[in-house]
Amino acid sequence: MGKILILEDEESVNRGISFSLEKAGHQVCSCDTMYKAREQVRLFRPDIVICDINLPDGSGLDFIKWIRTFLNTYIICLTALSQEMEQVLGYEAGADDYITKPFSLWVLLLKVEAYLKRSAKETDAGVLISGALCINQKEMKLTVADTEVSLSKNEWKLLNLFIEHPKQILSKRQILERVFDTEGEFVDENTLAVNIRRLREKVEEQPQKPVYIKNIRGLGYVWDVDVSKKI
């Protein structure tokens, strides 16, 4: 479900939109002036903003431009005007879509649901699951048992190499050549061992008894847990 901020000064319209979205399971923050909305946007960090153009304390177009300076969120304009120029101005300000009043709450809800489904698919693209680990390759984020873990550049490259070749033994030489930039510096097996140890400390519940990264004596290392795409 999504976090949706509504900026609409007409009470009945605001109430109707809020009720429909909350009934659908979304978290809603309702505002009737730009002043209130500006206060709430930074705190609420909405996934979607539904914004009227004509407001008591200014133009919704200015509010949209302001949001676009710091937040990447989906913006739907509400306007009583159907002229093409109003739509153009909305898009130029940074809006993603618009609905002309009077409108169907059902249509608005469908637009919201369609965007959230599309956004979820884009977010999940490149997200892999391995045991208790969730690896977002696109955003370079790792969570272990729902806790975000920070990795160094080499640790991240090492993790990616392993999860791209699960259950496959990788020799120390293969890993050194793929992960470490050896140009201009001496990199030996001890460097690899140190980085393996550090990565284990971040992903393993018991680093001394590793489940994910196992040492195959005389051969190298293996990522010993299955890897799958997030569904």
Disulfide bonds with the S-S distance in Angstrom:
none
